[in-house]
Amino acid sequence: MLKSLFSGLALCLWASQIVAAEINTIDLAGREIKIEGPVERFGVSEGRYLTVLSLLRPENPVKGVVGMMTTLGWTHPELEQKLYARFPEAKNIPTFGMQSADSVSIEKIIELKAQVAFLGLSDHGPNSKAKELIDLLEASGTKVVFIDFRLDPLKNTIPSLKLMGEILGEQENAQRYIELYQQKLDLVKSRVAKIKEKPKVFLQVHAGRRECCWGMADGMLGPFVGEAGGVNVADSVAPGPTALHTAEFLLVENPDVWIGTASGWKQEYDGGALPVTVGPGMSDEMAEGSLGKYLKTTDFQVIDAVKNDRSHAFWHNFYNSPFNIVVLEAFAKWLHPEEFKDIDPDASLRQIYKDFMPFEIDGTYFTTYHHE
């Protein structure tokens, strides 16, 4: 009888430790995080982080999400419709802002009574320098945790996944994806280390949406060019992650490879709008046609990258996303087609969706323009 009593007490103690385990960790801003887990109520600064949550908890990505600054539809309208169809409760998640840090309502976040607010080191929401917001939230009982898939994704994607997995009790799913990510990253690095010739590359953001030519250099996806075995021609002149360069700059540099991010939506494409469009609902022919239409409206036809069929585009929303590893694969293949002829970034993306995501994927996410 006494033995049974002690066994029962030990079991209760063990269960209580699981329910109230203390998490001690460091976030991506270098801040010490102490919180009682498991975390059951949390907010995110951007709706696009629902894609991260889909990797971590595919059985229900919106479980525990009590608020977000923007909806997923701001950047992923097609994926949002799939989310609503599969998890209708996602329609009822409150928002506490619009599309910028200035729009955030601290009072609204406090009202949501979140245990944790996941914010990006550098996204469209409040960043690590928002001291007043951080202090007010933490004084109210909401712990602020910084993640990063945008500012330095090569360095911070894996630590961010580990951090979110630990706080949300999804370490197993996080580790599964981390192992795949690391395997793909190591393969690219090992092959690039043996390559001597490195082509000149210009990486242009929002091709057709913004004036020519906004380039990515020291930050965001800019460093992926070097990691994939290229020389980013904007590195030496850009004052930060992105900068505006003239068309003349592009003509003088005459890159061997031109790569654009495609931020157009299919609805824009259907309406004849210029932004380069790939992604959901787009066929291979439509995607290449969209890229070709943009390149024909510029002076790009005379640069070597276009004349030699080495101008490409990829879905802009791989940026600020753990899916950025498929961008690295695409860059490596585009820069060094012989060395990476066995790599298929499109197949990688579809396998990731099959193995990790609760949604199917459709559309074309990478394209190459063939000069006439």
VEXVO-681211 format. One record per residue (C-alpha): residue in three letters; x, y, z. Coordinates in steps of 0.001 Angstrom, whole numbers, padded with zeros to 6 digits, always signed. Layout:
REM VEXVO-681211
alaXYZ/...
This chain:
REM VEXVO-681211
met+000000+000000+000000/leu+002764+002400+001004/lys+004740+001444-002090/ser+001714+002211-004265/leu+001289+005574-002563/phe+004895+006529-003229/ser+004580+005359-006827/gly+001481+007490-007261/leu+003182+010534-005764/ala+006204+010038-008037/leu+003932+009823-011076/cys+002114+013018-010089/leu+005413+014803-009538/trp+006686+013640-012947/ala+003472+014810-014646/ser+003610+018197-012947/gln+007197+018637-014125/ile+006098+018024-017711/val+003280+020540-017414/ala+005420+023219-015776/ala+008891+022612-017184/glu+011044+025738-017257/ile+012591+026611-020601/asn+015952+028381-020431/thr+017301+029451-023813/ile+018677+032355-025864/asp+016761+034049-028667/leu+018175+035372-031943/ala+018722+038824-030438/gly+020976+037240-027793/arg+018399+037755-025056/glu+018022+035221-022267/ile+014607+033593-022335/lys+013078+031952-019266/ile+009517+030747-019498/glu+007297+028020-018149/gly+006407+025490-020810/pro+004786+024100-022718/val+003645+027365-024316/glu+000000+027156-025313/arg-000841+030773-026268/phe+001387+032816-028551/gly+001395+035501-031238/val+003514+036070-034340/ser+004578+039330-035947/glu+003788+038253-039508/gly+001181+035916-040914/arg+003875+034425-043160/tyr+005252+032661-040050/leu+002292+030325-040341/thr+004414+028534-042958/val+007032+027896-040255/leu+004304+026681-037921/ser+003064+024373-040673/leu+006469+022683-040664/leu+006562+022422-036892/arg+002981+021301-036283/pro+001414+020067-039529/glu-001495+018506-037642/asn-002687+022063-036886/pro-000451+025078-037721/val-002761+027567-036001/lys-002987+025701-032711/gly-002234+028173-029929/val-001954+031218-032231/val-003918+033971-030469/gly-002886+036853-032731/met-000673+038098-035559/met+000252+041463-037012/thr-000799+040625-040570/thr-002753+037807-042123/leu-001104+035128-044238/gly-003051+036482-047200/trp-000891+039618-047355/thr+001992+037586-048779/his+000520+034109-049490/pro-003135+034554-050560/glu-003338+031158-052241/leu-001837+029352-049263/glu-004185+031252-046968/gln-007176+029809-048820/lys-005757+026312-048342/leu-005224+027080-044673/tyr-008816+028269-044242/ala-010175+025219-046051/arg-008205+022790-043898/phe-008263+024746-040615/pro-011313+027081-040647/glu-010499+028406-037173/ala-007608+030306-038787/lys-010161+032832-040090/asn-010808+033961-036523/ile-007226+034729-035492/pro-007168+038419-034405/thr-004693+040846-035943/phe-002883+043518-033936/gly-001499+045617-036775/met-001255+046029-040525/gln+001948+045916-042578/ser+004452+047887-040512/ala+005826+048136-036992/asp+004197+051574-036599/ser+000755+050015-037022/val+001116+047589-034116/ser-001233+048029-031179/ile+000569+047116-027950/glu-002751+047250-026106/lys-004240+044691-028485/ile-001329+042300-027986/ile-001662+042619-024215/glu-005393+041887-024459/leu-004607+038608-026236/lys-002828+037323-023112/ala-000161+035516-025107/gln+002570+033735-023181/val+005009+034460-026011/ala+005201+036913-028907/phe+007477+035681-031713/leu+008943+038735-033466/gly+011457+038935-036300/leu+014902+040485-035891/ser+014153+042390-039072/asp+010781+041934-040700/his+007800+044228-041214/gly+006921+044103-037517/pro+008660+045460-034398/asn+012342+044526-034202/ser+014814+044037-031375/lys+015323+047808-031031/ala+011666+048385-030048/lys+012581+048688-026358/glu+009359+050338-025200/leu+007191+047660-026810/ile+009365+044854-025441/asp+009312+046302-021924/leu+005538+046828-021933/leu+004800+043355-023244/glu+007088+041606-020802/ala+005720+043669-017914/ser+002256+042411-018898/gly+003408+038775-018828/thr+004066+038230-022537/lys+007601+037048-023186/val+009122+038468-026387/val+011195+035999-028433/phe+013121+037047-031548/ile+013540+034742-034533/asp+015093+035420-037948/phe+014564+034004-041410/arg+015169+037337-043154/leu+018147+039378-041952/asp+020764+036593-042059/pro+018957+033413-043124/leu+022094+031355-043813/lys+023145+031815-040198/asn+019807+032050-038428/thr+017324+029686-040095/ile+018429+026597-038160/pro+018720+028357-034757/ser+015283+029926-035277/leu+013710+026544-036001/lys+015413+025051-032937/leu+014198+027920-030772/met+010592+027734-031922/gly+010615+023948-031659/glu+011864+024117-028091/ile+009380+026746-026954/leu+006399+025088-028646/gly+007361+021550-027670/glu+007894+020564-031309/gln+011566+019569-031112/glu+011108+016380-033117/asn+009515+018048-036152/ala+012007+020914-035962/gln+014942+018496-035899/arg+013625+016508-038861/tyr+013569+019605-041048/ile+016865+020913-039662/glu+018589+017666-040654/leu+017260+017964-044214/tyr+018230+021651-044384/gln+021757+020957-043111/gln+022221+018067-045536/lys+021304+020245-048513/leu+023443+023134-047271/asp+026476+020892-046742/leu+026149+019416-050220/val+026189+022851-051871/lys+029117+023992-049733/ser+031203+020897-050463/arg+030796+021223-054224/val+031283+024993-054345/ala+034539+024605-052383/lys+036023+022834-055416/ile+034893+025423-057987/lys+037462+027929-059253/glu+035513+030029-061766/lys+032831+032192-060167/pro+030357+034025-062429/lys+029271+037605-061812/val+025659+037780-060596/phe+023085+040519-060109/leu+020221+039639-057755/gln+017257+041962-058289/val+014300+042142-055912/his+010662+042661-056926/ala+011454+042572-060636/gly+008836+044600-062493/arg+007236+045898-059300/arg+009963+048313-058256/glu+011997+050622-060436/cys+015179+049240-061971/cys+017198+048068-060261/trp+016895+047192-056578/gly+019584+044647-055732/met+020162+042359-052751/ala+023702+042314-051437/asp+024934+042224-047837/gly+021963+040573-046154/met+018739+038673-046773/leu+019253+036397-049803/gly+022240+038381-051104/pro+024871+036160-049429/phe+023276+033098-051073/val+025043+034206-054282/gly+028477+033760-052719/glu+027445+030548-050970/ala+026343+029160-054346/gly+029684+029974-055959/gly+029091+033397-057499/val+030225+037003-057125/asn+027427+039409-056235/val+028258+042547-058256/ala+026274+044744-055845/asp+028379+043783-052819/ser+031082+046382-053350/val+028700+049321-053800/ala+025565+048527-051777/pro+025293+050300-048398/gly+023204+047518-046888/pro+021042+044474-047631/thr+019254+046240-050489/ala+020081+049269-052612/leu+018883+050987-055764/his+021227+050686-058728/thr+020880+052366-062097/ala+020309+050509-065346/glu+023687+051888-066412/phe+025309+050100-063468/leu+023891+046838-064709/leu+025087+047491-068259/val+028618+048338-067073/glu+028847+045327-064743/asn+027323+043102-067443/pro+026660+040116-065123/asp+027027+036566-066323/val+023850+035627-064464/trp+020809+037778-063668/ile+018322+036576-061066/gly+015072+038299-060099/thr+012624+037707-057281/ala+009089+037357-058607/ser+006566+039038-056307/gly+003657+039181-058753/trp+000415+037317-058048/lys-001492+035328-060618/gln-004361+037831-060459/glu-001889+040547-061489/tyr-000514+038357-064259/asp-004036+037650-065546/gly-004660+041400-065616/gly-001546+042056-067696/ala+000485+043679-064900/leu+004272+043829-065271/pro+005613+042358-061983/val+007335+039078-062730/thr+005059+036275-061571/val+005787+032695-060612/gly+004221+030585-057893/pro+000763+029148-057237/gly-001429+028758-060295/met+001359+029518-062761/ser+002398+027035-065458/asp+005969+026776-066752/glu+004981+028616-069933/met+003204+031404-068049/ala+006136+031884-065673/glu+008703+032126-068457/gly+006401+034419-070407/ser+006066+036739-067421/leu+009832+036937-066982/gly+010370+037458-070701/lys+007801+040254-070806/tyr+009678+042144-068104/leu+013118+041634-069587/lys+011917+042830-072999/thr+010718+046128-071518/thr+014169+047003-070159/asp+017686+047417-071480/phe+018473+043893-070275/gln+018408+042379-073765/val+022011+043499-074347/ile+023562+042036-071195/asp+025309+038679-071421/ala+023071+037019-068840/val+020002+037536-071039/lys+021707+036859-074365/asn+023136+033590-073040/asp+019906+032304-071484/arg+021200+032826-067950/ser+018429+035051-066636/his+016160+033490-064046/ala+013450+034236-061497/phe+012169+032579-058354/trp+009213+033066-056027/his+009823+036101-053809/asn+008148+034460-050815/phe+011027+032032-050326/tyr+012583+035044-048653/asn+011871+035261-044889/ser+011038+031574-044925/pro+012690+028287-043880/phe+012136+027215-047499/asn+015099+029433-048435/ile+017246+026310-048832/val+015616+025600-052218/val+016737+029068-053340/leu+020328+028127-052534/glu+019921+024977-054624/ala+018479+027007-057508/phe+021321+029545-057354/ala+023914+026768-057341/lys+022302+025079-060354/trp+021939+028339-062270/leu+025510+029450-061543/his+027142+026055-062061/pro+024804+023889-064155/glu+027323+021091-064756/glu+028394+020718-061137/phe+024760+020726-059947/lys+023040+018967-062843/asp+021658+016332-060462/ile+020044+018957-058206/asp+016396+019864-058818/pro+015144+022686-056554/asp+011582+022256-057783/ala+011642+018570-056819/ser+013168+019537-053454/leu+010320+021948-052781/arg+007663+019405-053668/gln+009314+016774-051483/ile+009400+019233-048560/tyr+005677+019836-048948/lys+005009+016118-049171/asp+007085+015231-046113/phe+006450+018217-043843/met+003485+020345-044853/pro-000256+019787-044382/phe-000994+021223-047833/glu-000367+020191-051410/ile+001647+022473-053669/asp+000876+023575-057199/gly+002355+026029-059650/thr+005821+026948-060933/tyr+008333+028496-058536/phe+011463+028825-060693/thr+011838+029913-064292/thr+014472+030698-066912/tyr+014042+033078-069863/his+015198+031775-073227/his+016366+034636-075412/glu+014852+034714-078874/
